[in-house]
Amino acid sequence: MIPQVLAFIITYRSNFLCDHCSVSAGPGRREVIAKDVMRLAIEQAYILPSIRVISFTGGEPSLYQDLLQDGIKLAHEKGFITRLVTNAWWAQTPESAYRFLQDFRMVGLNELNISYDDFHAAYLEAFGGEQNVLNAVRAATDLGMSVLVGSTLYPGAKISSGYLRRVFKDAGIQQEIKFLEDFVFPLGRARQKLPAHFFPSDVEKRQRGGCNDAGQTLVILPDGEVLFCCGHIVNSKAQEIMTIGSLASGTSLVEIVERMQKNVFYWWLNLEGPEAVLTELGVEKKFYRRCEACFYLGTACREKLRALAKRKEEIFAQLEVKKWPINLVSGK
């Protein structure tokens, strides 16, 4: 459980209001990370040699361009690979896309990740539609950035990696573009807005085993809290079980990482996954995605988890028998 990526959710504000959003971002949100907290985290991340990538996401981080440029510039100066996750609303024309990205490239942006799927497409129409994605991809590749387009799928969705490959080919885009497909999680706004058939439910094909993202991706929220997971249970009652500490309280990122690496529960999720914890709790409920299982752990099983914490030494002894590759002083 060695952190490799530091991801800033710099804001929950977005100019889109996608039904599938697991962090419930939208136009009505105004939370934004303080510049001094962001800069301090980047400075302290430099002390942690395993962290190689710093990602800026949201919400829509480009709504705060000065803050975003400041963070990217400092991260670049410290030698990190920098990544921006965006919906490409700013790429209405080839010229505006190039100007926008040129400013970020000049301060050190390496990677552009574009979120585009059926959910995002409905809102991108107001800014230019699918052409925005083409404009952004061309500008980014012309400026020497690597590009990834991420899509969230559901049964009957039009936009997928295959669809996008055809669109890019027809548009004459020949540079290497990476694609990432994911599925809808019944978390955040999706839990209230989307019907059940949007969510994969074949438990025989469910994710099993440990969660590699746990501990490898550290997430810093707008209020300075640090999570040891990729963020799908942010803004839910389950967030507490994934929160390691808070930079706003004066705790350093190094101290927070040390705390994480001494936590039996976090190692358990990383190496065996939430289903193993649920089994220990006597819960046989199955989930398609690990994030759903963690949400259940942090909500319906919260009291059982607290009781389990009292047995941490016993549990650690059991885990040691399995010869886990860890050396813990004590659990949390």
N, C-alpha and C positions, 0 to 999 in steps of 0.2 A: 504494500500500500504506500507507494512512493508518489508524491504529487508531481505531475508533469505539465499540467495545464492550469493556468489561473484565469478564470472567466469572471469578468465584471458584468453583472446585470446593472448597467449604470442608471437605468430608469425603467419603470413599468409603463410609462407613457408611450403611446403609439398612435399613429394616424390611421391605423387599421383596427377593426374590432372583430377579429376572426373567431368564429364559433368554437374552433378546436383548441384555442390557446390554453395551455396547461397552467400558465402563470397569470392568467386573467389580465393581460395588458390591454390598454385601450386609451382613447382620447381623454377620458375623464381622470386618468391617473396623473399625479404630479410629483410623485417621489423621484428624487434624483440624488445620486451619490455626491457627497461633498468632495471638492477637488483635493483638499488636503488628505482626506482618507484614501482616495484613489492613489495619489502620489506616494503616500506612506507605504501602502501595500506593495506598490511596484518596487520601491526602494528596498523593502524587506524581502521581497521575492528574490531579489538579486543574491541574497545570502543563502538561498536554498538552491543548490546547484542542479537539482533534478528538474526544476521548472524551466521549460524551454519555450513555451508558447503562452502569450497573453492574449486573451480574446475579449472583445468588447461587444456586448449584445444587449438585449432589452426584452420587452418594449422595442422601440425603434431608436437606437443610440444616435443616429444621425440627426435627430431633432435637437441635439445639443452639440453642435459642431465644434465650438471652441473647447469645450470640456473634452470631447473625444480626441481632437487633435493634440491637446496637451498630454493626454494619457498615452496615445500612440507614440508621440515624440519621445517621451521619457522612457517608455518600454524599449523603443528602438535604440536609444542611446545606451541602455543597459545591456544590449545584445540579445534581447528576446525576439523571437518570431512573433509578429503581430497579425491579428486577425479581426476583421470587422464582419459582423452578421447583420444583414439589412434586408429590407423589403424592396429596395431599388426605386422608391417613389421619386427620387431626385433625378432619375435618368430619362427625362421626358424627350430629350433630343440627343443625338450623338455628341453635340458640342457641350451641352450642359453636363452630360455624364462624364466626359473627359475632364472638364474643368473641375468638377467636384472631386473626382478621384485623383487628379493631379495634385491637388492641395494635400491630400492624405498621403499620396506616394512620396511627396517631398519631405514629409516628416517621418516617413519610415514604415508605411503600411505594406505588408507582404502578401496577405491573403484576403480575398473577398469571398464571403459566403452569402449567397442570395437565397432567401426563403421564397419559394414560388410553387404554388399548387392550386388546386381548385378553391381552397379557402382564401388564399391571398389574392388570387386573380380577381375575385369579385370586388375587392377594394382598390386594386391597382388600376382598374379601368378608369377611375377618376383622375389618374395622373398620366395616363397614356397607354395602359394595358401591357400586353406581352412585349411590345416593342421596347419598353423600358428594360426588360431583362436582356434583350439583344444588345441594346445600347450600352448597358453596364458591362456585359461580358466583353464586348469589343474593346471598350475603353480600358478595362482592367488588364486584358491580355496585351494591348498595345503598350501599356505602361509597365509591363513585365511582372504583373502580379499573377499568382496562382488563383484559380477560380473554382469554387464548388457551388453547385445549386442543390439545395435540399428541398425535398417534397414530402408532404404528409399524405398518405394514401388512405382510401376507404373503398368499400365495394362500389364499383361504378364510377370511380374518379376518372376524369379525362387526363389530367396532367400527371405524368410519371416520368421516370428517367428515359424510358423508351420514346415517349412522346417528345421530350425535350431534345433528345439526340436527333430526331427527325427535323425538328424546328431549326436547330442550329445548323444542320447539314444543308437544309433548304436555304438558309440565310448566308451560306458560304463561310461559316465560322469553322475553321479547320484546326485551331489550336486545341491542345488537350484541356478538356474540362472534366472535372470530377463531379459525380452525382451521388447523392445520399437519399435513400428512401426510408421513411419511418411510418409508423402506424399511429392512429389516433389513440391517445390515452384517455380513459374516463376520469380525468382530473381537471381541476380548474374550471374554466367556463364550459369546457366540453361536457363536464359532468351534468350540467344543468340544461345545456342547449341542444345536444345531439341525441338522436334516437339510438336505441341499443344496437341496431344492425350496423352502425358505423364502427363499432368496436370489435376487433377480432376476439373470438370466444372459444376457439378449439383448444381446450386445455391440453390435449395430447401433443400439440405443437408448441406448448408454452415454453418460455424461457426458464431454464433450470440452472442450478449451480450459482457460483459466485458472480458478483457484479464488478467487472473490471473498472468501471467508471468511478466506483466508490473509492474515494481517496486519491485517485489519479487526477481527477478534475476537481479543483477547489472553486467554489462559487462564492463571490462576494456580492451581497445584496445592496440596494441603495442605502439602507440604514447602517451599513458596515458589518452586518452579521456575516459569518463565514460558514458555509455549508460544505460537507464533504461529498456531495453528490451533484449530479448534473442539473438539478433544478426543477424536475417535473412536479415535486410536491411543494414548491414554493407557494406562499400565500394560501396554505391550507393548515388545518389543525395538526397535521402530521409533521409540519416543518421543524418543530421543536426537537424531534429525535435525531435530525440530521444537522442540527446547529452545533458547531464545535465551540464557537466563541464570537466575540465582537471586537472589531478594530476600534469602534467608536468608544469603547470602554477603556481603551488604553492598552489592551493586551496586544502584544506583537504577533505578526503572522508566524514567526518562528516558534513562539510559545504555543500558538494554536495548533500548528502542525505536530509539535511534540506531544501535545495533549491527545490529538487524534491517533497518533501511532502507539499510544499506551492504552487505547480504549478497546477492550475485548469485543464489545458489541460491534464496533465499526469493522474490526478485522473479520468478525464472523460474517457480516454482510458481504465483505469484499471476497472472501475465500469460499464461502458456502452458500451465500445468498439468503434472502428473507424467508424462503420456504423452510430452510433448516431451522430458523428461529421460531417460525410458526409451529413446526413439528415439536420443538422442545416445549412450546407453550400448550401443546395438546390440541392445536388447531389444524384441521385437515383440509381447510378451504384451499382451492387451487386458483391461480391467477395466470392470465395469459402473459402479462409483463411484470417484471420485477418491481417497477415503480408502483404498480397497483398493490402489490403485496406489501411494500413499504408503507404506502398510504394506510392500508388496513392495520399494519403494526402500530402506526402512530396515532390511530384513532380508536378503532374498536378494541384493540389489544393494549391500549396505553397503560391501564392499571396492571395488567398481567406482566407487562414489560418492567414496570416499577418493582413488582414483586420479584421478578427474575434477577434484577440488579442486585438484590440482597444475596444472591447465590453466586456472585461473580467469581469468587475464588474457586468454588467447586466447579463451575463451568470452565474456567481457565484450565484447571487441572485436567478436565476431560479433553479439552482441545489440545493440550500439550501432548497427550497420548497419540494424537493423530500426526504429531511431528510437523505442526505448522511452521513455516519459515519465518517465525517472529520471535522477538525477545522482549517480552513485556515486563515492566516493573510492577504495574498494578493496573487493574481496570479502573474505569471512571467511577 
